[in-house]
Amino acid sequence: MSNPIKAIVINKEDNNYSASLSTIENSDLPNENVSIDVLYSTINYKDGLAITGKGPVVRSFPMVPGIDLVGTVTNSTSDEFKNGDNVILNGFGVGEKHWGGLAQKAALNSDWLIPLPTGISPKQAMQIGTAGYTAMLSVIALEKQGITPESGEILVTGANGGVGSFAIYLLNQLGYNVTAATGRLDQSEYLKELGAKQVIDRNELSNPGKPLQKERFAAAIDSVGSHTLANICASLKYGGVVTACGLAQGMDLPASVAPFILRGVSLIGIDSVMRPKADRIEAWDRLAKLVSADYLDKISTEISLEHAIDNAERLMQGKIRGRVVVNCKS
């Protein structure tokens, strides 16, 4: 008889939505071609929405949340992975449509997995997680558009969030001049420690603005959307580039075409969920080379599965700074 598996399980019956630490059996796991002992997972904003029910994230019930995981393969019918391999999962609807990482075991499709890169530990992979992976995809996109440290000032919005803080760190590591926009100016020194040269109040960008504004930024990484993204586009220098990877302020984009046709501005969408495997491997290999262990320890807190629900609530209340790593082994 198999040992019970601890997992966070979300249920919905009629209008009663609940998340609890539960036990499941191996036979409950999805029928996928790779079985994994989960070592670590994380709590991202999307996981917070799923666990608290504050957003329509979960598509079927019951659901094990957790859009990230790292673990060890215990059974595989895929030619790509063998028993003992350490693998990473980010996205692909896991934790939304497919059972995710906030459990001691998982069963996943091999197409969704990549090998854990040389140079980072399983815990470090989840200290990075989707937040760092998305930030790296954004940085790579800027590079491919010809944005270099010599191009000028780079804006990062949502600077205290997971993607924003990683973007600041990565850009600084690569020699860029970074300006951070935040709603928590009391965290300015922390943002400067990450590598921001300047910190501005997000209110400078969050209200309706002119279609074309003074040229300031060479590029930007935006996780906010709405008026903030519109004002960024209006403030970019000729040939500037902005990557859009979030919608904290809203899904709308009340912008004008003026920056695009008069200044040659480019707006690039960053999807981390369905990204092709080659792009994932490229991003994670870059992360393994750029991110230091000291930095990861500074920005992360480790918890057990037992504390995942409480921390999801705190995340949605804006009470958590940095990354929450969930140790799924205990």
C-alpha positions in Angstrom: 0.0 0.0 0.0 1.4 3.4 -1.0 2.1 6.1 1.5 -0.3 9.0 1.7 0.9 12.1 -0.1 0.6 15.5 1.5 -0.8 18.2 -0.8 -2.7 21.5 -0.8 -6.0 20.7 -2.4 -8.6 23.3 -3.6 -12.3 22.2 -3.8 -15.4 24.0 -4.8 -18.9 22.7 -4.1 -21.8 24.9 -5.0 -20.5 28.3 -3.9 -18.2 26.9 -1.2 -14.6 27.4 -2.2 -11.9 26.0 0.1 -8.2 25.2 0.2 -6.8 22.7 2.7 -3.7 20.7 3.5 -4.9 17.2 2.6 -3.7 13.7 1.9 -4.0 12.0 -1.5 -2.9 8.7 -2.9 -0.7 7.9 -5.8 -3.7 6.6 -7.6 -5.2 10.1 -7.4 -2.4 11.7 -9.4 -3.0 12.5 -13.1 -2.1 10.0 -15.8 1.0 11.6 -17.2 4.3 10.1 -18.4 6.7 11.4 -15.8 6.3 10.9 -12.0 8.2 13.2 -9.7 9.1 13.5 -6.0 8.6 17.2 -5.5 11.5 18.8 -3.7 10.4 22.5 -3.7 7.6 24.6 -5.0 6.8 28.3 -4.5 3.9 30.6 -3.9 3.5 33.1 -6.8 0.8 35.7 -7.2 -1.2 33.3 -9.4 -1.0 30.7 -6.6 -2.2 33.3 -4.1 -5.2 33.9 -6.3 -5.9 30.2 -6.7 -5.6 29.3 -3.0 -7.6 32.3 -1.7 -10.2 32.2 -4.4 -9.7 35.9 -5.2 -9.3 35.3 -8.9 -10.8 32.8 -11.4 -7.5 30.9 -11.8 -8.6 27.3 -11.1 -10.3 25.7 -14.1 -11.3 22.3 -12.6 -11.8 20.8 -9.2 -10.3 19.3 -7.1 -7.0 21.1 -7.9 -3.5 21.0 -6.5 -2.1 24.5 -7.0 1.5 25.4 -7.6 2.7 26.8 -11.0 6.3 26.0 -10.2 8.2 23.0 -9.0 11.5 21.3 -9.0 11.8 17.6 -8.3 13.4 14.2 -8.9 12.0 11.8 -11.6 10.9 8.5 -10.0 9.2 7.0 -13.0 9.3 7.9 -16.7 8.1 6.5 -20.0 9.7 9.5 -21.8 13.0 9.1 -23.7 13.9 12.5 -22.5 14.1 11.9 -18.8 15.2 8.9 -16.6 14.8 8.1 -12.9 17.0 10.3 -10.8 16.9 13.3 -13.1 16.2 16.6 -11.5 13.7 18.7 -13.5 12.0 22.1 -13.4 8.4 22.9 -14.3 7.0 26.4 -14.9 3.6 27.1 -16.3 1.7 25.1 -19.0 -1.5 25.5 -17.0 -0.1 23.5 -14.1 -1.9 24.6 -10.9 -4.8 25.8 -13.0 -5.9 23.0 -15.4 -3.4 20.3 -14.3 -2.4 19.4 -10.8 0.6 21.4 -9.7 3.6 21.6 -7.4 2.3 22.2 -3.9 2.4 18.5 -3.0 5.0 15.9 -2.2 4.5 14.1 -5.5 3.4 15.2 -9.0 2.7 13.5 -12.4 3.5 15.7 -15.4 3.9 15.6 -19.2 7.5 15.4 -20.2 6.9 18.2 -22.8 6.4 20.7 -19.9 9.7 19.8 -18.2 13.3 20.9 -18.6 16.5 19.6 -16.9 17.7 21.5 -13.8 20.7 23.5 -15.2 24.2 22.8 -13.9 25.2 25.3 -11.4 22.0 25.8 -9.4 20.5 23.6 -6.7 16.9 22.5 -6.5 16.1 25.1 -3.8 17.8 27.8 -5.8 15.7 27.0 -8.8 12.6 27.7 -6.8 14.1 30.8 -5.2 14.2 31.9 -8.8 10.9 30.4 -9.9 8.5 31.8 -12.5 9.3 35.3 -11.3 13.0 35.1 -12.1 12.4 33.1 -15.3 9.9 35.7 -16.5 12.3 38.5 -15.7 15.1 36.7 -17.6 12.8 36.2 -20.7 12.1 40.0 -20.6 15.8 40.8 -20.4 16.6 38.5 -23.3 13.8 40.2 -25.3 15.4 43.6 -24.7 18.8 42.3 -25.7 17.4 40.8 -28.9 16.0 44.2 -29.8 19.4 45.7 -29.5 19.1 47.3 -26.1 22.5 47.5 -24.4 23.8 49.2 -21.3 24.9 52.1 -23.5 21.3 52.6 -24.7 20.3 54.5 -21.6 18.0 54.4 -18.6 15.9 51.2 -18.2 12.6 51.4 -16.2 11.3 48.5 -14.2 7.8 48.8 -12.8 6.3 46.7 -10.0 9.7 46.9 -8.6 8.9 45.2 -5.2 7.2 42.3 -6.9 8.9 39.0 -7.8 9.4 39.8 -11.5 10.3 43.4 -10.9 12.9 42.7 -8.2 14.5 40.0 -10.3 14.5 42.3 -13.4 16.4 45.0 -11.4 18.9 42.5 -10.2 19.5 40.9 -13.6 19.8 44.2 -15.4 22.2 45.5 -12.9 24.3 42.3 -13.2 24.5 43.0 -16.9 25.6 46.6 -16.4 22.4 48.5 -17.2 21.3 51.8 -15.5 18.0 50.8 -13.8 15.2 53.0 -12.5 12.7 51.3 -10.3 9.0 52.4 -10.0 7.3 51.3 -6.8 4.3 52.1 -4.6 6.4 51.3 -1.5 8.9 54.1 -1.4 9.9 53.0 2.1 11.6 50.0 0.3 13.8 52.3 -1.8 17.0 51.3 -0.1 16.2 47.6 -0.7 15.7 48.3 -4.4 19.0 50.2 -4.5 20.7 47.2 -2.9 19.2 45.1 -5.8 20.8 47.4 -8.3 18.4 50.3 -9.0 20.2 53.6 -9.5 17.0 55.6 -9.1 13.6 54.9 -7.5 10.4 56.8 -8.5 6.9 56.7 -7.2 4.6 54.6 -9.3 2.0 57.4 -9.2 4.2 59.2 -11.7 3.0 56.6 -14.2 -0.3 55.3 -13.0 -2.7 58.1 -14.0 -3.9 59.1 -17.5 -1.1 60.9 -19.4 -0.4 62.5 -22.7 0.0 60.3 -25.8 3.6 61.6 -26.3 5.7 62.7 -23.4 9.3 63.7 -22.8 11.7 61.0 -24.1 13.3 59.5 -21.0 13.7 55.7 -21.0 15.6 53.6 -23.5 13.6 50.5 -22.5 11.3 49.2 -19.8 10.1 45.9 -18.2 6.5 46.3 -17.1 4.5 44.0 -15.0 1.7 46.5 -14.3 -0.2 47.3 -17.6 -3.1 49.8 -18.0 -2.2 53.5 -17.7 1.3 52.7 -16.5 2.2 50.8 -19.6 0.6 53.5 -21.8 2.7 56.2 -20.0 5.8 54.1 -20.5 5.2 53.8 -24.2 4.7 57.6 -24.3 8.0 58.2 -22.4 10.3 55.9 -24.4 13.1 57.3 -26.5 13.1 56.9 -30.2 13.5 53.2 -31.0 12.7 52.3 -27.4 11.4 48.9 -26.3 9.0 47.8 -23.5 8.3 44.2 -22.5 4.9 43.6 -21.0 4.7 40.6 -18.6 2.0 41.5 -16.1 -1.3 43.3 -15.4 -1.2 44.4 -11.8 -3.0 47.7 -12.6 -5.3 46.2 -15.2 -5.7 44.4 -18.5 -6.6 47.5 -20.4 -4.1 49.6 -22.5 -5.5 53.2 -22.8 -2.7 54.2 -25.2 -2.2 56.0 -28.5 -0.5 54.7 -31.6 1.7 57.9 -31.6 4.8 56.4 -29.8 4.8 53.5 -32.2 4.5 55.4 -35.5 6.3 58.6 -34.5 9.1 57.2 -32.3 9.4 53.6 -33.6 8.6 52.2 -30.2 8.2 48.4 -29.8 5.9 46.6 -27.4 6.8 43.0 -26.8 4.6 40.6 -24.9 6.3 38.1 -22.6 4.5 34.8 -22.1 6.1 32.5 -19.6 3.3 29.9 -19.5 3.5 28.2 -23.0 7.0 29.2 -23.9 8.8 26.7 -26.2 11.3 24.5 -24.5 14.4 26.0 -26.3 13.5 29.4 -24.9 13.0 28.0 -21.4 16.4 26.2 -21.5 18.1 29.4 -22.7 16.6 31.5 -19.9 17.4 29.0 -17.2 21.0 28.6 -18.4 21.4 32.4 -18.3 19.9 32.5 -14.8 22.3 29.8 -13.6 25.2 31.9 -14.7 23.9 35.3 -13.5 22.3 34.8 -10.1 24.3 34.5 -6.9 23.4 32.3 -4.0 23.8 35.2 -1.6 21.2 37.2 -3.5 18.7 34.3 -3.6 19.1 33.8 0.2 18.5 37.5 0.7 15.2 37.6 -1.2 13.6 34.3 -0.2 12.0 32.7 2.8 11.5 28.9 3.2 8.3 27.4 4.6 6.7 24.0 4.8 3.6 22.8 3.0 1.7 23.3 6.3 2.2 27.1 6.0 1.5 27.5 2.3 -2.1 28.6 2.8 -1.3 31.2 5.4 1.4 32.6 3.2 -0.9 32.7 0.2 -3.2 34.9 2.3 -0.4 37.2 3.4 0.9 37.5 -0.2 -2.6 38.7 -1.4 -2.5 41.2 1.5 0.8 42.6 0.3 2.6 41.5 3.4 5.3 39.4 1.8 8.5 40.8 0.2 10.5 38.6 -2.1 10.1 34.9 -2.8 8.4 32.2 -0.7 9.9 28.8 -1.3 7.9 25.8 -0.2 9.8 22.8 1.1 7.7 19.8 -0.1 9.9 17.1 1.3 9.0 17.4 5.0 
